[in-house]
Amino acid sequence: MRRILREVSATVRCTWGEMAYGDSRRTATALLFLHGTGCDSRDWDGVTSALGPGVRAIAADFRGHGSSAVPRAAFTLEDLAADVILLADHLGLGELVIVGHSLGGMVAIEVARRWPRLSGLVLLEGWTALSAAGAFEGERFYGALPHARVEEIKGKDVRTRGRFAPQVWSAFWRSVEQFDAYAYLEGATIPILEVYGGMGRTRRTRRALRVPENPNIEWVWIAGAGHYLPHERPDEVARACLRGLERVRSARGH
């Protein structure tokens, strides 16, 4: 598998240590990829490989994830958003679309609240609030991924969480549980794609996801997929990313 994001691997200095990221360094509107809890930037390899040569792809490792340093002091979801903004400023990014999976989607929304230069969002089961994760029925978390891949994902999650002092992780997770983006999404003026796997969907799912009515929000359902969309359906996720870029360019009259 081609690993576009490995073309440039670097770090940016934060107050808590070094934040690692990969960058394809192409001249184009950038897609910045933010992974879920216990994952890292390599989880996007299948997606970035499917994007094609005309897209600049950047992926970051959150604090304590992947190749980033492990913080000793307590931090919050809002601090992760501040790290992302620092990285965007460090890279001199102007027109930027963030693609966030799960926790990464929640962080992406927080970035959008704080950073007016953000052009658009592609949220892959990036919950409006953590309670929205219960909007589906049945065992759909890992979708139809093979057992070996599921064990790989679980193992990385356990290892990642184990890097943190218990009190540091607990403080962080409380901030995730307190997160609620409904008000932001209701008034958002940038193009947003809400992307969900269709496995376990019922008549109550859409309401339970707590995504408000907003003409700037477009829904995408990936049939037969669960929560781990970057692993399960990288090609379809890549198409959603390109759709996100298309909507941004259309909104700006490009």
C-alpha positions as CSV (number, residue, x, y, z in Angstrom):
1,M,0.0,0.0,0.0
2,R,1.3,3.4,-0.9
3,R,1.7,5.6,2.1
4,I,1.3,9.2,0.9
5,L,1.6,10.7,4.3
6,R,5.1,9.2,4.8
7,E,6.5,11.5,2.1
8,V,7.2,14.0,4.9
9,S,7.2,12.9,8.5
10,A,7.9,15.7,11.0
11,T,7.0,17.1,14.4
12,V,5.9,20.5,15.7
13,R,6.8,21.7,19.2
14,C,3.9,22.1,21.6
15,T,4.0,23.1,25.3
16,W,3.5,19.4,26.3
17,G,6.1,17.9,23.8
18,E,6.4,17.0,20.1
19,M,3.3,16.5,18.0
20,A,4.0,14.2,15.0
21,Y,2.4,14.5,11.6
22,G,2.8,13.4,8.0
23,D,2.4,15.7,5.0
24,S,2.2,14.9,1.3
25,R,3.3,18.5,0.6
26,R,1.3,18.8,-2.6
27,T,0.2,22.3,-3.6
28,A,-3.6,22.1,-3.2
29,T,-6.3,22.7,-0.7
30,A,-5.3,20.6,2.2
31,L,-7.2,17.8,3.8
32,L,-6.1,17.4,7.5
33,F,-7.0,14.0,8.9
34,L,-7.7,13.5,12.6
35,H,-8.0,9.9,13.9
36,G,-10.2,8.4,16.6
37,T,-9.4,7.3,20.2
38,G,-6.6,4.9,20.4
39,C,-5.8,5.2,16.7
40,D,-3.1,7.2,14.9
41,S,-2.3,8.8,11.5
42,R,-1.5,5.5,9.9
43,D,-5.1,4.5,10.1
44,W,-5.7,6.9,7.2
45,D,-3.2,5.1,4.8
46,G,-6.0,3.4,2.8
47,V,-7.9,6.6,2.5
48,T,-5.0,8.8,1.5
49,S,-3.9,6.2,-1.1
50,A,-7.3,6.4,-2.7
51,L,-7.4,10.2,-3.0
52,G,-5.3,10.6,-6.1
53,P,-2.3,12.9,-6.8
54,G,-4.2,16.3,-6.7
55,V,-4.9,16.5,-3.0
56,R,-2.6,17.6,-0.2
57,A,-3.0,15.1,2.7
58,I,-1.8,15.8,6.2
59,A,-2.5,13.6,9.2
60,A,-1.6,14.3,12.8
61,D,-1.1,12.1,15.9
62,F,-3.0,13.4,18.9
63,R,-1.1,13.7,22.2
64,G,0.1,10.3,23.4
65,H,-1.0,8.6,20.1
66,G,1.2,7.3,17.3
67,S,4.6,9.0,17.3
68,S,3.5,12.0,19.4
69,A,4.9,12.6,22.9
70,V,2.9,11.5,25.9
71,P,1.7,14.4,28.1
72,R,2.2,14.2,31.8
73,A,-0.2,17.0,32.7
74,A,-3.9,16.8,32.4
75,F,-5.5,18.0,29.1
76,T,-8.9,18.2,27.5
77,L,-10.5,17.8,24.1
78,E,-10.3,21.5,23.7
79,D,-6.5,21.3,24.1
80,L,-6.4,18.8,21.3
81,A,-8.2,21.3,19.1
82,A,-5.6,23.9,20.1
83,D,-2.8,21.5,19.0
84,V,-4.5,21.2,15.6
85,I,-4.7,24.9,15.2
86,L,-1.1,25.3,16.2
87,L,-0.2,22.7,13.5
88,A,-2.2,24.5,10.9
89,D,-0.6,27.8,11.7
90,H,2.8,26.1,11.7
91,L,2.2,24.8,8.2
92,G,0.8,28.1,7.0
93,L,-2.4,26.5,5.9
94,G,-5.0,28.8,4.5
95,E,-7.8,26.9,2.8
96,L,-8.2,23.7,4.9
97,V,-10.8,21.0,5.2
98,I,-10.6,18.7,8.3
99,V,-11.6,15.1,8.0
100,G,-12.2,13.6,11.5
101,H,-13.2,10.1,12.6
102,S,-15.0,9.6,15.9
103,L,-13.0,11.6,18.5
104,G,-11.2,13.2,15.6
105,G,-14.5,14.5,14.3
106,M,-15.4,16.0,17.7
107,V,-12.0,17.7,17.8
108,A,-12.5,19.0,14.3
109,I,-15.8,20.6,15.3
110,E,-14.0,22.3,18.2
111,V,-11.4,23.6,15.8
112,A,-14.2,25.0,13.6
113,R,-15.6,26.8,16.6
114,R,-12.3,28.5,17.3
115,W,-10.5,28.9,14.0
116,P,-12.2,31.1,11.3
117,R,-9.9,30.1,8.5
118,L,-11.4,26.5,8.4
119,S,-13.1,25.9,5.0
120,G,-15.1,22.7,5.7
121,L,-15.6,19.5,7.7
122,V,-15.9,15.9,6.8
123,L,-17.1,14.1,9.9
124,L,-16.9,10.3,9.9
125,E,-19.1,9.3,12.8
126,G,-17.7,12.4,14.5
127,W,-20.3,12.6,17.2
128,T,-22.3,15.7,18.0
129,A,-22.1,14.4,21.6
130,L,-20.7,11.1,22.9
131,S,-24.3,9.9,23.6
132,A,-25.0,9.9,19.9
133,A,-22.8,6.7,19.6
134,G,-25.9,4.8,20.9
135,A,-28.0,5.8,17.9
136,F,-27.5,2.4,16.2
137,E,-28.6,-1.1,17.1
138,G,-26.7,-4.3,17.3
139,E,-23.0,-5.2,17.1
140,R,-21.8,-2.8,14.5
141,F,-18.7,-1.1,16.0
142,Y,-16.1,-3.0,13.9
143,G,-18.5,-3.6,11.0
144,A,-17.5,-6.6,8.9
145,L,-13.8,-6.2,9.4
146,P,-11.9,-9.5,9.6
147,H,-10.9,-10.8,13.1
148,A,-7.2,-10.1,12.6
149,R,-7.9,-6.4,11.8
150,V,-10.2,-6.1,14.7
151,E,-7.6,-7.5,17.1
152,E,-5.0,-5.1,15.6
153,I,-7.3,-2.1,16.3
154,K,-8.1,-3.3,19.8
155,G,-4.5,-3.9,20.6
156,K,-3.4,-0.5,19.5
157,D,-6.2,1.1,21.5
158,V,-5.1,-0.8,24.7
159,R,-1.4,0.1,24.2
160,T,-2.2,3.8,23.5
161,R,-4.4,4.2,26.6
162,G,-1.8,2.5,28.6
163,R,0.7,5.2,27.9
164,F,-1.2,7.8,29.9
165,A,-1.2,8.1,33.7
166,P,-4.7,7.1,34.8
167,Q,-5.6,10.5,36.2
168,V,-4.5,12.2,33.0
169,W,-6.7,9.9,30.8
170,S,-9.6,10.3,33.2
171,A,-9.5,14.0,33.0
172,F,-9.3,13.9,29.3
173,W,-12.2,11.5,28.9
174,R,-14.4,13.6,31.2
175,S,-14.0,16.5,28.7
176,V,-15.0,14.1,25.9
177,E,-18.2,13.1,27.8
178,Q,-19.0,16.8,28.3
179,F,-18.6,17.8,24.7
180,D,-21.8,19.0,22.9
181,A,-21.6,20.5,19.4
182,Y,-25.3,20.9,18.7
183,A,-25.3,24.7,18.9
184,Y,-22.3,25.0,16.7
185,L,-23.7,22.7,14.0
186,E,-27.0,24.5,14.1
187,G,-25.4,27.8,13.1
188,A,-22.4,26.5,11.0
189,T,-21.8,28.5,7.8
190,I,-19.1,26.2,6.3
191,P,-19.9,23.1,4.3
192,I,-20.1,20.0,6.4
193,L,-20.4,16.3,5.5
194,E,-21.9,14.0,8.1
195,V,-20.8,10.5,7.1
196,Y,-22.1,7.4,8.9
197,G,-22.0,3.6,8.4
198,G,-25.4,2.2,7.7
199,M,-25.0,-0.9,9.8
200,G,-27.5,-0.9,12.7
201,R,-29.4,2.0,11.4
202,T,-33.1,2.3,12.4
203,R,-35.9,4.8,12.0
204,R,-34.8,6.5,15.2
205,T,-31.1,6.7,14.3
206,R,-31.0,10.1,12.5
207,R,-32.8,11.9,15.3
208,A,-30.6,10.1,17.9
209,L,-27.5,11.4,16.2
210,R,-28.5,14.9,17.1
211,V,-27.4,16.6,13.9
212,P,-29.5,19.8,13.5
213,E,-31.2,20.9,10.4
214,N,-28.8,23.2,8.5
215,P,-28.6,23.7,4.7
216,N,-24.8,23.6,5.0
217,I,-24.8,20.0,6.3
218,E,-25.0,17.1,3.9
219,W,-25.5,13.5,5.0
220,V,-23.7,10.5,3.5
221,W,-24.6,6.9,4.5
222,I,-22.2,4.1,3.7
223,A,-24.3,1.0,3.4
224,G,-23.2,-2.1,5.3
225,A,-20.4,-0.3,7.2
226,G,-19.9,0.2,10.9
227,H,-17.9,2.7,12.9
228,Y,-14.4,2.1,11.6
229,L,-15.0,3.6,8.2
230,P,-11.4,4.4,7.4
231,H,-10.5,0.7,7.7
232,E,-13.8,-0.7,6.4
233,R,-14.4,1.5,3.3
234,P,-11.3,3.6,2.5
235,D,-12.3,4.1,-1.1
236,E,-15.8,5.4,-0.2
237,V,-14.3,7.6,2.6
238,A,-11.9,9.0,0.0
239,R,-14.9,9.9,-2.3
240,A,-16.6,11.6,0.7
241,C,-13.4,13.6,1.2
242,L,-13.3,14.7,-2.4
243,R,-17.0,15.6,-2.1
244,G,-16.1,17.7,0.9
245,L,-13.5,19.6,-1.2
246,E,-16.0,20.0,-4.0
247,R,-18.5,21.6,-1.7
248,V,-15.9,24.0,-0.4
249,R,-14.9,25.0,-3.9
250,S,-18.5,25.4,-4.9
251,A,-19.2,27.5,-1.9
252,R,-16.3,29.8,-2.7
253,G,-17.3,30.0,-6.4
254,H,-14.1,28.2,-7.6
